Amino acid sequence: MKTYHKIAMMFPLLAAEEVEDLAQRIYEQDGSRPVVTFHNEIIDDNCTLLAHRIAKVTPVFEEFEPSVDAEGECDIFIQAMTYCVNEHMKRRYVSPIQRALIAIELENMIEDMQAT
């Protein structure tokens, strides 16, 4: 079973009715939208697998594809992180305080990656 990337887990979980709505959309689309992974960990919405289970649709996984102008692992990570943040922000309300905490954590991750 796939696990969620630490980036995806920084965001608050969806409320129960939002998970149900996501499951309904997945069911209606018959899972046609793949679940995106990065280094084999899910960077899509952190309720995606639960919603697939509720919809009784087997998820299809697709590895994140960076743009051709990515230079090095840090650039690829930043692109994957941007994708993840955009996907989560589309589906949920994140308070200003939560956004600030997420931004600090993301900045620390980037600094750690650049230091190695």
Protein Blocks (a to p, Z undefined) as FASTA:
>chain_A
ZZddfklmmpccddfklmmmmmmmmmmnnomaccddeehiafbdfklmmmmmmnopacdd
ddddddfkbgcjklmmmmmmmmmmmmmmmmpccdfklmmmmmmmmmmmmmmmmmZZ
